[in-house]
Amino acid sequence: MEIPFCPITGNTSPDPFLKVTDRLDRENGTEWKLVRDPESELIYLSPRPDETGIGMHYPESSYDPHLSVKGGITLRDKLYLSLRNLVLRKKASLIEKSGPPLSARSKILEIGCSTGELLDTLRRKKEIPAANCVGFEKNGCPASHARNTFGFTVNCTDFCDCPPAGTFDRIIFWHTLEHIHRINETLDKAAQCLATDGVMVIALPNAGSRDATLYGKHWVAWDAPRHLYHFTPETLEKLLDKHGLEISSMRPFIPDTFYNCLYSEENIRQEKSGSGLKHLAKGIIRGMQSAAAGARNSELSSTLVYSVKNI
């Protein structure tokens, strides 16, 4: 375990914010502490597992991004994977439209590529050769799946330790930046890998969203101890500025709103042993309400997708 400092200010004396449990390890009942830096207002996990110990908190049997390599797929898993395949096209479209048009000569880097489906969807959309697509994934099984299934170059090393040569037209952090221990070093090296007119696409849960406020400690996107940092547009802007990066646009990603509300309701049901149908209905209704709030004001959206460029 380690005690981190705020990556924006360097402060080591944060204020207590919230205690949450691990949704993937309810039986253990461990409480994880979220803190907030009084100067930057960034929320982060402290204490937290260090880089060598965090892997045990990503069980392949229950961690959704790794379901493609899971054995014994359940009906719930099949439904999730079917919906994920539909959503992948929406993600790829957002990434494509985030900057100058992509072509068959474009180069793409995804940091935290998991099993490679998003990278492959984007590649096929613009007929980009697999050789032009590079991924980083520290978990060996998902990395092997991406490498063997799609033919990508996928590195299991930390991006900070072995950044690729050359520059990229898109660098993707899709729900991965919040997982990264060496976040400042990662952003520094990613900025160096960005082509002159390239764009970094960063998708993040929004700690200032309507559903984060509504669900409190039960909000699924706290996801302790896997999520180390919890950003709002303001705190992300402060962090990016340190690295010569700026947000050029941000958009809500509506599918995540329903995921977050439904699974937050499941967190409540697991704690209070309520009716599954009741919480399913509440999750759908609250998802619709939160999606509408995010459509009116993007800063209330459950997930935001940021287009980021060098200043």
Secondary structure as UniProt FT lines:
FT   TURN            7..9
FT   STRAND          15..21
FT   TURN            23..24
FT   TURN            26..28
FT   STRAND          31..36
FT   TURN            38..40
FT   STRAND          43..45
FT   TURN            51..53
FT   HELIX           54..57
FT   TURN            60..62
FT   HELIX           64..69
FT   HELIX           75..96
FT   TURN            97..98
FT   TURN            104..105
FT   STRAND          108..111
FT   TURN            114..115
FT   HELIX           117..126
FT   HELIX           130..132
FT   STRAND          133..136
FT   HELIX           140..150
FT   STRAND          153..155
FT   TURN            159..161
FT   STRAND          168..174
FT   HELIX           177..179
FT   HELIX           183..192
FT   STRAND          194..205
FT   TURN            207..208
FT   HELIX           210..215
FT   HELIX           216..218
FT   HELIX           220..222
FT   TURN            224..226
FT   STRAND          229..230
FT   HELIX           233..241
FT   TURN            242..244
FT   STRAND          245..252
FT   HELIX           254..272
FT   HELIX           276..296
FT   HELIX           298..300
FT   STRAND          303..310
//
